[in-house]
Amino acid sequence: MGENRVIETTGIAVVAWLHNQSRYSKYITPAVNWLVSTVKSGGRYGSTQATILALKAITSYMERFSGLNGDGEFVLRLNGDVA
């Protein structure tokens, strides 16, 4: 429902668009940027399904465009503890 549905749909769209980049290139990066901007505290997106689809879209994007560079931080937490 609501925001979860938008996140899920965007994630599915990005994965599909990546299969035809020449046709959908103008939509891919803005959609991924939007997904990244909507992450909630703790790295989740709301429902489990929304989180999985958002992360699948982001990782698929990063696999295709692995030459992108930038500053950032990645922290893996398992049950609240840094792994």
N, CA, C and O atoms as a Maestro MAE file, in Angstrom:
{
 s_m_m2io_version
 :::
 2.0.0
}

f_m_ct {
 s_m_title
 :::
 protein
 m_atom[332] {
  # First column is atom index #
  i_m_mmod_type
  r_m_x_coord
  r_m_y_coord
  r_m_z_coord
  i_m_residue_number
  s_m_chain_name
  s_m_pdb_residue_name
  s_m_pdb_atom_name
  i_m_atomic_number
  :::
  1 25 0.830 -1.176 0.000 1 A "MET " " N  " 7
  2 3 0.000 0.000 0.000 1 A "MET " " CA " 6
  3 2 0.880 1.246 0.000 1 A "MET " " C  " 6
  4 15 2.035 1.184 0.421 1 A "MET " " O  " 8
  5 25 0.376 2.320 -0.443 2 A "GLY " " N  " 7
  6 3 1.004 3.624 -0.342 2 A "GLY " " CA " 6
  7 2 2.424 3.679 -0.847 2 A "GLY " " C  " 6
  8 15 2.723 3.279 -1.972 2 A "GLY " " O  " 8
  9 25 3.304 4.189 0.020 3 A "GLU " " N  " 7
  10 3 4.695 4.382 -0.378 3 A "GLU " " CA " 6
  11 2 5.377 3.058 -0.713 3 A "GLU " " C  " 6
  12 15 6.206 3.011 -1.622 3 A "GLU " " O  " 8
  13 25 5.048 1.993 -0.006 4 A "ASN " " N  " 7
  14 3 5.647 0.690 -0.314 4 A "ASN " " CA " 6
  15 2 5.375 0.289 -1.759 4 A "ASN " " C  " 6
  16 15 6.260 -0.221 -2.446 4 A "ASN " " O  " 8
  17 25 4.162 0.519 -2.210 5 A "ARG " " N  " 7
  18 3 3.799 0.160 -3.576 5 A "ARG " " CA " 6
  19 2 4.607 0.964 -4.589 5 A "ARG " " C  " 6
  20 15 5.026 0.426 -5.614 5 A "ARG " " O  " 8
  21 25 4.828 2.239 -4.312 6 A "VAL " " N  " 7
  22 3 5.612 3.087 -5.219 6 A "VAL " " CA " 6
  23 2 7.069 2.614 -5.247 6 A "VAL " " C  " 6
  24 15 7.681 2.551 -6.313 6 A "VAL " " O  " 8
  25 25 7.616 2.287 -4.092 7 A "ILE " " N  " 7
  26 3 8.992 1.799 -4.025 7 A "ILE " " CA " 6
  27 2 9.126 0.470 -4.754 7 A "ILE " " C  " 6
  28 15 10.069 0.278 -5.522 7 A "ILE " " O  " 8
  29 25 8.204 -0.438 -4.527 8 A "GLU " " N  " 7
  30 3 8.235 -1.742 -5.187 8 A "GLU " " CA " 6
  31 2 8.142 -1.594 -6.704 8 A "GLU " " C  " 6
  32 15 8.907 -2.213 -7.443 8 A "GLU " " O  " 8
  33 25 7.215 -0.784 -7.154 9 A "THR " " N  " 7
  34 3 7.026 -0.575 -8.589 9 A "THR " " CA " 6
  35 2 8.253 0.067 -9.218 9 A "THR " " C  " 6
  36 15 8.659 -0.315 -10.317 9 A "THR " " O  " 8
  37 25 8.845 1.034 -8.535 10 A "THR " " N  " 7
  38 3 10.046 1.686 -9.051 10 A "THR " " CA " 6
  39 2 11.197 0.689 -9.138 10 A "THR " " C  " 6
  40 15 11.936 0.679 -10.122 10 A "THR " " O  " 8
  41 25 11.352 -0.137 -8.128 11 A "GLY " " N  " 7
  42 3 12.393 -1.155 -8.152 11 A "GLY " " CA " 6
  43 2 12.232 -2.120 -9.315 11 A "GLY " " C  " 6
  44 15 13.203 -2.432 -10.006 11 A "GLY " " O  " 8
  45 25 11.028 -2.587 -9.532 12 A "ILE " " N  " 7
  46 3 10.753 -3.498 -10.650 12 A "ILE " " CA " 6
  47 2 11.014 -2.796 -11.984 12 A "ILE " " C  " 6
  48 15 11.592 -3.386 -12.897 12 A "ILE " " O  " 8
  49 25 10.591 -1.546 -12.093 13 A "ALA " " N  " 7
  50 3 10.790 -0.790 -13.329 13 A "ALA " " CA " 6
  51 2 12.274 -0.623 -13.642 13 A "ALA " " C  " 6
  52 15 12.694 -0.810 -14.783 13 A "ALA " " O  " 8
  53 25 13.061 -0.273 -12.637 14 A "VAL " " N  " 7
  54 3 14.508 -0.086 -12.869 14 A "VAL " " CA " 6
  55 2 15.138 -1.370 -13.388 14 A "VAL " " C  " 6
  56 15 15.900 -1.339 -14.354 14 A "VAL " " O  " 8
  57 25 14.831 -2.488 -12.764 15 A "VAL " " N  " 7
  58 3 15.404 -3.766 -13.211 15 A "VAL " " CA " 6
  59 2 14.994 -4.049 -14.661 15 A "VAL " " C  " 6
  60 15 15.819 -4.496 -15.458 15 A "VAL " " O  " 8
  61 25 13.748 -3.796 -15.003 16 A "ALA " " N  " 7
  62 3 13.281 -4.014 -16.376 16 A "ALA " " CA " 6
  63 2 13.946 -3.035 -17.342 16 A "ALA " " C  " 6
  64 15 14.372 -3.429 -18.427 16 A "ALA " " O  " 8
  65 25 14.037 -1.768 -16.955 17 A "TRP " " N  " 7
  66 3 14.641 -0.752 -17.821 17 A "TRP " " CA " 6
  67 2 16.111 -1.045 -18.107 17 A "TRP " " C  " 6
  68 15 16.612 -0.719 -19.183 17 A "TRP " " O  " 8
  69 25 16.792 -1.648 -17.163 18 A "LEU " " N  " 7
  70 3 18.210 -1.957 -17.360 18 A "LEU " " CA " 6
  71 2 18.423 -2.950 -18.500 18 A "LEU " " C  " 6
  72 15 19.516 -3.028 -19.061 18 A "LEU " " O  " 8
  73 25 17.395 -3.697 -18.839 19 A "HIS " " N  " 7
  74 3 17.484 -4.645 -19.954 19 A "HIS " " CA " 6
  75 2 17.337 -3.960 -21.309 19 A "HIS " " C  " 6
  76 15 17.608 -4.571 -22.343 19 A "HIS " " O  " 8
  77 25 16.914 -2.711 -21.316 20 A "ASN " " N  " 7
  78 3 16.780 -1.936 -22.564 20 A "ASN " " CA " 6
  79 2 17.212 -0.494 -22.286 20 A "ASN " " C  " 6
  80 15 16.419 0.444 -22.364 20 A "ASN " " O  " 8
  81 25 18.495 -0.355 -21.961 21 A "GLN " " N  " 7
  82 3 19.019 0.945 -21.559 21 A "GLN " " CA " 6
  83 2 18.902 2.003 -22.645 21 A "GLN " " C  " 6
  84 15 18.711 3.181 -22.342 21 A "GLN " " O  " 8
  85 25 19.011 1.603 -23.894 22 A "SER " " N  " 7
  86 3 18.934 2.599 -24.968 22 A "SER " " CA " 6
  87 2 17.558 3.267 -25.012 22 A "SER " " C  " 6
  88 15 17.448 4.440 -25.367 22 A "SER " " O  " 8
  89 25 16.535 2.538 -24.660 23 A "ARG " " N  " 7
  90 3 15.180 3.094 -24.702 23 A "ARG " " CA " 6
  91 2 14.819 3.853 -23.417 23 A "ARG " " C  " 6
  92 15 14.102 4.852 -23.470 23 A "ARG " " O  " 8
  93 25 15.306 3.387 -22.277 24 A "TYR " " N  " 7
  94 3 14.866 3.926 -20.991 24 A "TYR " " CA " 6
  95 2 15.955 4.670 -20.225 24 A "TYR " " C  " 6
  96 15 15.787 4.938 -19.035 24 A "TYR " " O  " 8
  97 25 17.050 5.004 -20.866 25 A "SER " " N  " 7
  98 3 18.193 5.589 -20.158 25 A "SER " " CA " 6
  99 2 17.847 6.854 -19.382 25 A "SER " " C  " 6
  100 15 18.415 7.099 -18.317 25 A "SER " " O  " 8
  101 25 16.926 7.660 -19.900 26 A "LYS " " N  " 7
  102 3 16.614 8.911 -19.202 26 A "LYS " " CA " 6
  103 2 15.814 8.699 -17.917 26 A "LYS " " C  " 6
  104 15 15.686 9.621 -17.111 26 A "LYS " " O  " 8
  105 25 15.279 7.508 -17.720 27 A "TYR " " N  " 7
  106 3 14.486 7.219 -16.521 27 A "TYR " " CA " 6
  107 2 15.280 6.489 -15.434 27 A "TYR " " C  " 6
  108 15 14.948 6.585 -14.252 27 A "TYR " " O  " 8
  109 25 16.316 5.770 -15.828 28 A "ILE " " N  " 7
  110 3 16.999 4.861 -14.910 28 A "ILE " " CA " 6
  111 2 17.673 5.596 -13.751 28 A "ILE " " C  " 6
  112 15 17.371 5.324 -12.589 28 A "ILE " " O  " 8
  113 25 18.570 6.510 -14.051 29 A "THR " " N  " 7
  114 3 19.319 7.192 -12.989 29 A "THR " " CA " 6
  115 2 18.415 8.000 -12.064 29 A "THR " " C  " 6
  116 15 18.594 7.926 -10.848 29 A "THR " " O  " 8
  117 25 17.446 8.773 -12.580 30 A "PRO " " N  " 7
  118 3 16.554 9.474 -11.649 30 A "PRO " " CA " 6
  119 2 15.771 8.525 -10.742 30 A "PRO " " C  " 6
  120 15 15.539 8.839 -9.574 30 A "PRO " " O  " 8
  121 25 15.367 7.378 -11.262 31 A "ALA " " N  " 7
  122 3 14.623 6.415 -10.443 31 A "ALA " " CA " 6
  123 2 15.511 5.836 -9.348 31 A "ALA " " C  " 6
  124 15 15.079 5.695 -8.204 31 A "ALA " " O  " 8
  125 25 16.751 5.500 -9.697 32 A "VAL " " N  " 7
  126 3 17.680 4.972 -8.689 32 A "VAL " " CA " 6
  127 2 17.991 6.044 -7.657 32 A "VAL " " C  " 6
  128 15 18.032 5.755 -6.461 32 A "VAL " " O  " 8
  129 25 18.209 7.268 -8.097 33 A "ASN " " N  " 7
  130 3 18.453 8.364 -7.150 33 A "ASN " " CA " 6
  131 2 17.276 8.540 -6.198 33 A "ASN " " C  " 6
  132 15 17.471 8.792 -5.009 33 A "ASN " " O  " 8
  133 25 16.069 8.410 -6.708 34 A "TRP " " N  " 7
  134 3 14.890 8.532 -5.859 34 A "TRP " " CA " 6
  135 2 14.852 7.393 -4.838 34 A "TRP " " C  " 6
  136 15 14.560 7.619 -3.664 34 A "TRP " " O  " 8
  137 25 15.148 6.166 -5.288 35 A "LEU " " N  " 7
  138 3 15.167 5.041 -4.355 35 A "LEU " " CA " 6
  139 2 16.190 5.271 -3.245 35 A "LEU " " C  " 6
  140 15 15.906 5.032 -2.072 35 A "LEU " " O  " 8
  141 25 17.370 5.732 -3.617 36 A "VAL " " N  " 7
  142 3 18.413 5.986 -2.622 36 A "VAL " " CA " 6
  143 2 17.953 7.068 -1.644 36 A "VAL " " C  " 6
  144 15 18.240 6.984 -0.450 36 A "VAL " " O  " 8
  145 25 17.256 8.064 -2.133 37 A "SER " " N  " 7
  146 3 16.821 9.173 -1.271 37 A "SER " " CA " 6
  147 2 15.678 8.800 -0.330 37 A "SER " " C  " 6
  148 15 15.423 9.518 0.637 37 A "SER " " O  " 8
  149 25 14.994 7.704 -0.590 38 A "THR " " N  " 7
  150 3 13.844 7.328 0.234 38 A "THR " " CA " 6
  151 2 14.161 6.304 1.317 38 A "THR " " C  " 6
  152 15 13.275 5.895 2.067 38 A "THR " " O  " 8
  153 25 15.425 5.890 1.400 39 A "VAL " " N  " 7
  154 3 15.789 4.898 2.417 39 A "VAL " " CA " 6
  155 2 15.542 5.475 3.806 39 A "VAL " " C  " 6
  156 15 15.818 6.644 4.073 39 A "VAL " " O  " 8
  157 25 15.021 4.635 4.669 40 A "LYS " " N  " 7
  158 3 14.707 5.041 6.040 40 A "LYS " " CA " 6
  159 2 15.866 4.682 6.975 40 A "LYS " " C  " 6
  160 15 16.813 4.002 6.581 40 A "LYS " " O  " 8
  161 25 15.771 5.140 8.184 41 A "SER " " N  " 7
  162 3 16.773 4.836 9.197 41 A "SER " " CA " 6
  163 2 16.979 3.324 9.285 41 A "SER " " C  " 6
  164 15 16.017 2.556 9.304 41 A "SER " " O  " 8
  165 25 18.209 2.919 9.338 42 A "GLY " " N  " 7
  166 3 18.506 1.491 9.426 42 A "GLY " " CA " 6
  167 2 18.622 0.812 8.082 42 A "GLY " " C  " 6
  168 15 18.848 -0.397 8.030 42 A "GLY " " O  " 8
  169 25 18.475 1.552 6.977 43 A "GLY " " N  " 7
  170 3 18.639 0.987 5.647 43 A "GLY " " CA " 6
  171 2 17.440 0.239 5.117 43 A "GLY " " C  " 6
  172 15 17.576 -0.600 4.226 43 A "GLY " " O  " 8
  173 25 16.280 0.525 5.642 44 A "ARG " " N  " 7
  174 3 15.076 -0.171 5.157 44 A "ARG " " CA " 6
  175 2 14.211 0.792 4.354 44 A "ARG " " C  " 6
  176 15 14.426 2.004 4.371 44 A "ARG " " O  " 8
  177 25 13.253 0.243 3.667 45 A "TYR " " N  " 7
  178 3 12.353 1.042 2.830 45 A "TYR " " CA " 6
  179 2 10.900 0.930 3.248 45 A "TYR " " C  " 6
  180 15 10.030 1.490 2.581 45 A "TYR " " O  " 8
  181 25 10.620 0.245 4.298 46 A "GLY " " N  " 7
  182 3 9.237 0.024 4.724 46 A "GLY " " CA " 6
  183 2 9.025 -1.463 4.851 46 A "GLY " " C  " 6
  184 15 9.580 -2.101 5.746 46 A "GLY " " O  " 8
  185 25 8.230 -2.018 3.969 47 A "SER " " N  " 7
  186 3 7.977 -3.453 4.018 47 A "SER " " CA " 6
  187 2 9.216 -4.225 3.557 47 A "SER " " C  " 6
  188 15 10.102 -3.675 2.903 47 A "SER " " O  " 8
  189 25 9.257 -5.496 3.909 48 A "THR " " N  " 7
  190 3 10.363 -6.354 3.480 48 A "THR " " CA " 6
  191 2 10.425 -6.404 1.958 48 A "THR " " C  " 6
  192 15 11.506 -6.324 1.373 48 A "THR " " O  " 8
  193 25 9.278 -6.537 1.324 49 A "GLN " " N  " 7
  194 3 9.246 -6.625 -0.134 49 A "GLN " " CA " 6
  195 2 9.742 -5.334 -0.783 49 A "GLN " " C  " 6
  196 15 10.472 -5.386 -1.773 49 A "GLN " " O  " 8
  197 25 9.364 -4.194 -0.247 50 A "ALA " " N  " 7
  198 3 9.828 -2.913 -0.782 50 A "ALA " " CA " 6
  199 2 11.338 -2.799 -0.623 50 A "ALA " " C  " 6
  200 15 12.027 -2.335 -1.532 50 A "ALA " " O  " 8
  201 25 11.851 -3.219 0.524 51 A "THR " " N  " 7
  202 3 13.295 -3.160 0.764 51 A "THR " " CA " 6
  203 2 14.044 -4.063 -0.207 51 A "THR " " C  " 6
  204 15 15.053 -3.656 -0.783 51 A "THR " " O  " 8
  205 25 13.565 -5.264 -0.387 52 A "ILE " " N  " 7
  206 3 14.226 -6.218 -1.293 52 A "ILE " " CA " 6
  207 2 14.226 -5.693 -2.722 52 A "ILE " " C  " 6
  208 15 15.256 -5.741 -3.395 52 A "ILE " " O  " 8
  209 25 13.098 -5.197 -3.193 53 A "LEU " " N  " 7
  210 3 13.025 -4.715 -4.580 53 A "LEU " " CA " 6
  211 2 13.858 -3.456 -4.791 53 A "LEU " " C  " 6
  212 15 14.475 -3.291 -5.843 53 A "LEU " " O  " 8
  213 25 13.880 -2.568 -3.801 54 A "ALA " " N  " 7
  214 3 14.713 -1.367 -3.911 54 A "ALA " " CA " 6
  215 2 16.183 -1.751 -3.957 54 A "ALA " " C  " 6
  216 15 16.929 -1.242 -4.794 54 A "ALA " " O  " 8
  217 25 16.605 -2.637 -3.074 55 A "LEU " " N  " 7
  218 3 18.007 -3.050 -3.056 55 A "LEU " " CA " 6
  219 2 18.394 -3.829 -4.309 55 A "LEU " " C  " 6
  220 15 19.520 -3.706 -4.791 55 A "LEU " " O  " 8
  221 25 17.477 -4.625 -4.837 56 A "LYS " " N  " 7
  222 3 17.745 -5.340 -6.088 56 A "LYS " " CA " 6
  223 2 17.955 -4.347 -7.228 56 A "LYS " " C  " 6
  224 15 18.864 -4.519 -8.041 56 A "LYS " " O  " 8
  225 25 17.127 -3.316 -7.291 57 A "ALA " " N  " 7
  226 3 17.267 -2.310 -8.335 57 A "ALA " " CA " 6
  227 2 18.591 -1.558 -8.198 57 A "ALA " " C  " 6
  228 15 19.292 -1.341 -9.186 57 A "ALA " " O  " 8
  229 25 18.927 -1.166 -6.977 58 A "ILE " " N  " 7
  230 3 20.158 -0.409 -6.749 58 A "ILE " " CA " 6
  231 2 21.386 -1.265 -7.056 58 A "ILE " " C  " 6
  232 15 22.323 -0.791 -7.699 58 A "ILE " " O  " 8
  233 25 21.392 -2.512 -6.607 59 A "THR " " N  " 7
  234 3 22.557 -3.360 -6.881 59 A "THR " " CA " 6
  235 2 22.661 -3.717 -8.361 59 A "THR " " C  " 6
  236 15 23.768 -3.814 -8.890 59 A "THR " " O  " 8
  237 25 21.540 -3.912 -9.036 60 A "SER " " N  " 7
  238 3 21.572 -4.166 -10.478 60 A "SER " " CA " 6
  239 2 22.135 -2.961 -11.221 60 A "SER " " C  " 6
  240 15 22.923 -3.108 -12.155 60 A "SER " " O  " 8
  241 25 21.729 -1.789 -10.804 61 A "TYR " " N  " 7
  242 3 22.235 -0.543 -11.391 61 A "TYR " " CA " 6
  243 2 23.744 -0.436 -11.179 61 A "TYR " " C  " 6
  244 15 24.487 -0.113 -12.106 61 A "TYR " " O  " 8
  245 25 24.187 -0.707 -9.959 62 A "MET " " N  " 7
  246 3 25.612 -0.601 -9.655 62 A "MET " " CA " 6
  247 2 26.437 -1.644 -10.411 62 A "MET " " C  " 6
  248 15 27.580 -1.375 -10.782 62 A "MET " " O  " 8
  249 25 25.876 -2.821 -10.641 63 A "GLU " " N  " 7
  250 3 26.576 -3.834 -11.440 63 A "GLU " " CA " 6
  251 2 26.776 -3.357 -12.874 63 A "GLU " " C  " 6
  252 15 27.828 -3.589 -13.469 63 A "GLU " " O  " 8
  253 25 25.776 -2.699 -13.418 64 A "ARG " " N  " 7
  254 3 25.859 -2.216 -14.804 64 A "ARG " " CA " 6
  255 2 26.758 -0.998 -14.942 64 A "ARG " " C  " 6
  256 15 27.398 -0.803 -15.975 64 A "ARG " " O  " 8
  257 25 26.802 -0.187 -13.904 65 A "PHE " " N  " 7
  258 3 27.561 1.056 -13.947 65 A "PHE " " CA " 6
  259 2 28.630 1.043 -12.858 65 A "PHE " " C  " 6
  260 15 28.721 1.976 -12.059 65 A "PHE " " O  " 8
  261 25 29.428 -0.003 -12.828 66 A "SER " " N  " 7
  262 3 30.414 -0.176 -11.758 66 A "SER " " CA " 6
  263 2 31.536 0.855 -11.797 66 A "SER " " C  " 6
  264 15 32.292 0.975 -10.833 66 A "SER " " O  " 8
  265 25 31.656 1.593 -12.881 67 A "GLY " " N  " 7
  266 3 32.700 2.598 -12.979 67 A "GLY " " CA " 6
  267 2 32.368 3.881 -12.258 67 A "GLY " " C  " 6
  268 15 33.190 4.798 -12.237 67 A "GLY " " O  " 8
  269 25 31.185 3.981 -11.663 68 A "LEU " " N  " 7
  270 3 30.800 5.188 -10.936 68 A "LEU " " CA " 6
  271 2 31.615 5.297 -9.654 68 A "LEU " " C  " 6
  272 15 31.844 4.302 -8.967 68 A "LEU " " O  " 8
  273 25 32.038 6.479 -9.348 69 A "ASN " " N  " 7
  274 3 32.813 6.716 -8.134 69 A "ASN " " CA " 6
  275 2 32.114 7.763 -7.294 69 A "ASN " " C  " 6
  276 15 31.350 8.578 -7.811 69 A "ASN " " O  " 8
  277 25 32.368 7.743 -6.037 70 A "GLY " " N  " 7
  278 3 31.794 8.747 -5.160 70 A "GLY " " CA " 6
  279 2 32.108 8.442 -3.714 70 A "GLY " " C  " 6
  280 15 32.639 7.380 -3.387 70 A "GLY " " O  " 8
  281 25 31.780 9.368 -2.867 71 A "ASP " " N  " 7
  282 3 31.996 9.187 -1.445 71 A "ASP " " CA " 6
  283 2 30.774 8.511 -0.847 71 A "ASP " " C  " 6
  284 15 29.648 8.713 -1.302 71 A "ASP " " O  " 8
  285 25 31.005 7.733 0.143 72 A "GLY " " N  " 7
  286 3 29.890 7.092 0.815 72 A "GLY " " CA " 6
  287 2 30.380 6.173 1.902 72 A "GLY " " C  " 6
  288 15 31.581 5.971 2.078 72 A "GLY " " O  " 8
  289 25 29.454 5.634 2.610 73 A "GLU " " N  " 7
  290 3 29.778 4.733 3.703 73 A "GLU " " CA " 6
  291 2 28.802 3.583 3.670 73 A "GLU " " C  " 6
  292 15 27.609 3.777 3.435 73 A "GLU " " O  " 8
  293 25 29.299 2.396 3.903 74 A "PHE " " N  " 7
  294 3 28.464 1.200 3.940 74 A "PHE " " CA " 6
  295 2 28.662 0.541 5.291 74 A "PHE " " C  " 6
  296 15 29.789 0.227 5.675 74 A "PHE " " O  " 8
  297 25 27.591 0.334 5.997 75 A "VAL " " N  " 7
  298 3 27.650 -0.324 7.297 75 A "VAL " " CA " 6
  299 2 26.643 -1.457 7.285 75 A "VAL " " C  " 6
  300 15 25.462 -1.244 7.012 75 A "VAL " " O  " 8
  301 25 27.104 -2.652 7.577 76 A "LEU " " N  " 7
  302 3 26.236 -3.816 7.657 76 A "LEU " " CA " 6
  303 2 25.915 -4.063 9.132 76 A "LEU " " C  " 6
  304 15 26.810 -4.236 9.959 76 A "LEU " " O  " 8
  305 25 24.629 -4.076 9.436 77 A "ARG " " N  " 7
  306 3 24.193 -4.346 10.808 77 A "ARG " " CA " 6
  307 2 23.322 -5.593 10.822 77 A "ARG " " C  " 6
  308 15 22.419 -5.757 10.001 77 A "ARG " " O  " 8
  309 25 23.614 -6.456 11.765 78 A "LEU " " N  " 7
  310 3 22.820 -7.657 11.963 78 A "LEU " " CA " 6
  311 2 22.249 -7.597 13.369 78 A "LEU " " C  " 6
  312 15 22.988 -7.602 14.353 78 A "LEU " " O  " 8
  313 25 20.939 -7.539 13.451 79 A "ASN " " N  " 7
  314 3 20.252 -7.424 14.743 79 A "ASN " " CA " 6
  315 2 20.781 -6.256 15.563 79 A "ASN " " C  " 6
  316 15 20.924 -6.360 16.781 79 A "ASN " " O  " 8
  317 25 21.071 -5.148 14.896 80 A "GLY " " N  " 7
  318 3 21.517 -3.939 15.571 80 A "GLY " " CA " 6
  319 2 23.000 -3.842 15.811 80 A "GLY " " C  " 6
  320 15 23.487 -2.780 16.201 80 A "GLY " " O  " 8
  321 25 23.745 -4.923 15.591 81 A "ASP " " N  " 7
  322 3 25.190 -4.920 15.804 81 A "ASP " " CA " 6
  323 2 25.910 -4.747 14.475 81 A "ASP " " C  " 6
  324 15 25.486 -5.292 13.456 81 A "ASP " " O  " 8
  325 25 26.996 -3.989 14.488 82 A "VAL " " N  " 7
  326 3 27.806 -3.814 13.287 82 A "VAL " " CA " 6
  327 2 28.519 -5.133 13.016 82 A "VAL " " C  " 6
  328 15 29.178 -5.684 13.898 82 A "VAL " " O  " 8
  329 25 28.383 -5.635 11.794 83 A "ALA " " N  " 7
  330 3 29.006 -6.908 11.435 83 A "ALA " " CA " 6
  331 2 30.402 -6.683 10.882 83 A "ALA " " C  " 6
  332 15 31.086 -7.642 10.523 83 A "ALA " " O  " 8
  :::
 }
 m_bond[331] {
  # First column is bond index #
  i_m_from
  i_m_to
  i_m_order
  :::
  1 1 2 1
  2 2 3 1
  3 3 4 2
  4 3 5 1
  5 5 6 1
  6 6 7 1
  7 7 8 2
  8 7 9 1
  9 9 10 1
  10 10 11 1
  11 11 12 2
  12 11 13 1
  13 13 14 1
  14 14 15 1
  15 15 16 2
  16 15 17 1
  17 17 18 1
  18 18 19 1
  19 19 20 2
  20 19 21 1
  21 21 22 1
  22 22 23 1
  23 23 24 2
  24 23 25 1
  25 25 26 1
  26 26 27 1
  27 27 28 2
  28 27 29 1
  29 29 30 1
  30 30 31 1
  31 31 32 2
  32 31 33 1
  33 33 34 1
  34 34 35 1
  35 35 36 2
  36 35 37 1
  37 37 38 1
  38 38 39 1
  39 39 40 2
  40 39 41 1
  41 41 42 1
  42 42 43 1
  43 43 44 2
  44 43 45 1
  45 45 46 1
  46 46 47 1
  47 47 48 2
  48 47 49 1
  49 49 50 1
  50 50 51 1
  51 51 52 2
  52 51 53 1
  53 53 54 1
  54 54 55 1
  55 55 56 2
  56 55 57 1
  57 57 58 1
  58 58 59 1
  59 59 60 2
  60 59 61 1
  61 61 62 1
  62 62 63 1
  63 63 64 2
  64 63 65 1
  65 65 66 1
  66 66 67 1
  67 67 68 2
  68 67 69 1
  69 69 70 1
  70 70 71 1
  71 71 72 2
  72 71 73 1
  73 73 74 1
  74 74 75 1
  75 75 76 2
  76 75 77 1
  77 77 78 1
  78 78 79 1
  79 79 80 2
  80 79 81 1
  81 81 82 1
  82 82 83 1
  83 83 84 2
  84 83 85 1
  85 85 86 1
  86 86 87 1
  87 87 88 2
  88 87 89 1
  89 89 90 1
  90 90 91 1
  91 91 92 2
  92 91 93 1
  93 93 94 1
  94 94 95 1
  95 95 96 2
  96 95 97 1
  97 97 98 1
  98 98 99 1
  99 99 100 2
  100 99 101 1
  101 101 102 1
  102 102 103 1
  103 103 104 2
  104 103 105 1
  105 105 106 1
  106 106 107 1
  107 107 108 2
  108 107 109 1
  109 109 110 1
  110 110 111 1
  111 111 112 2
  112 111 113 1
  113 113 114 1
  114 114 115 1
  115 115 116 2
  116 115 117 1
  117 117 118 1
  118 118 119 1
  119 119 120 2
  120 119 121 1
  121 121 122 1
  122 122 123 1
  123 123 124 2
  124 123 125 1
  125 125 126 1
  126 126 127 1
  127 127 128 2
  128 127 129 1
  129 129 130 1
  130 130 131 1
  131 131 132 2
  132 131 133 1
  133 133 134 1
  134 134 135 1
  135 135 136 2
  136 135 137 1
  137 137 138 1
  138 138 139 1
  139 139 140 2
  140 139 141 1
  141 141 142 1
  142 142 143 1
  143 143 144 2
  144 143 145 1
  145 145 146 1
  146 146 147 1
  147 147 148 2
  148 147 149 1
  149 149 150 1
  150 150 151 1
  151 151 152 2
  152 151 153 1
  153 153 154 1
  154 154 155 1
  155 155 156 2
  156 155 157 1
  157 157 158 1
  158 158 159 1
  159 159 160 2
  160 159 161 1
  161 161 162 1
  162 162 163 1
  163 163 164 2
  164 163 165 1
  165 165 166 1
  166 166 167 1
  167 167 168 2
  168 167 169 1
  169 169 170 1
  170 170 171 1
  171 171 172 2
  172 171 173 1
  173 173 174 1
  174 174 175 1
  175 175 176 2
  176 175 177 1
  177 177 178 1
  178 178 179 1
  179 179 180 2
  180 179 181 1
  181 181 182 1
  182 182 183 1
  183 183 184 2
  184 183 185 1
  185 185 186 1
  186 186 187 1
  187 187 188 2
  188 187 189 1
  189 189 190 1
  190 190 191 1
  191 191 192 2
  192 191 193 1
  193 193 194 1
  194 194 195 1
  195 195 196 2
  196 195 197 1
  197 197 198 1
  198 198 199 1
  199 199 200 2
  200 199 201 1
  201 201 202 1
  202 202 203 1
  203 203 204 2
  204 203 205 1
  205 205 206 1
  206 206 207 1
  207 207 208 2
  208 207 209 1
  209 209 210 1
  210 210 211 1
  211 211 212 2
  212 211 213 1
  213 213 214 1
  214 214 215 1
  215 215 216 2
  216 215 217 1
  217 217 218 1
  218 218 219 1
  219 219 220 2
  220 219 221 1
  221 221 222 1
  222 222 223 1
  223 223 224 2
  224 223 225 1
  225 225 226 1
  226 226 227 1
  227 227 228 2
  228 227 229 1
  229 229 230 1
  230 230 231 1
  231 231 232 2
  232 231 233 1
  233 233 234 1
  234 234 235 1
  235 235 236 2
  236 235 237 1
  237 237 238 1
  238 238 239 1
  239 239 240 2
  240 239 241 1
  241 241 242 1
  242 242 243 1
  243 243 244 2
  244 243 245 1
  245 245 246 1
  246 246 247 1
  247 247 248 2
  248 247 249 1
  249 249 250 1
  250 250 251 1
  251 251 252 2
  252 251 253 1
  253 253 254 1
  254 254 255 1
  255 255 256 2
  256 255 257 1
  257 257 258 1
  258 258 259 1
  259 259 260 2
  260 259 261 1
  261 261 262 1
  262 262 263 1
  263 263 264 2
  264 263 265 1
  265 265 266 1
  266 266 267 1
  267 267 268 2
  268 267 269 1
  269 269 270 1
  270 270 271 1
  271 271 272 2
  272 271 273 1
  273 273 274 1
  274 274 275 1
  275 275 276 2
  276 275 277 1
  277 277 278 1
  278 278 279 1
  279 279 280 2
  280 279 281 1
  281 281 282 1
  282 282 283 1
  283 283 284 2
  284 283 285 1
  285 285 286 1
  286 286 287 1
  287 287 288 2
  288 287 289 1
  289 289 290 1
  290 290 291 1
  291 291 292 2
  292 291 293 1
  293 293 294 1
  294 294 295 1
  295 295 296 2
  296 295 297 1
  297 297 298 1
  298 298 299 1
  299 299 300 2
  300 299 301 1
  301 301 302 1
  302 302 303 1
  303 303 304 2
  304 303 305 1
  305 305 306 1
  306 306 307 1
  307 307 308 2
  308 307 309 1
  309 309 310 1
  310 310 311 1
  311 311 312 2
  312 311 313 1
  313 313 314 1
  314 314 315 1
  315 315 316 2
  316 315 317 1
  317 317 318 1
  318 318 319 1
  319 319 320 2
  320 319 321 1
  321 321 322 1
  322 322 323 1
  323 323 324 2
  324 323 325 1
  325 325 326 1
  326 326 327 1
  327 327 328 2
  328 327 329 1
  329 329 330 1
  330 330 331 1
  331 331 332 2
  :::
 }
}
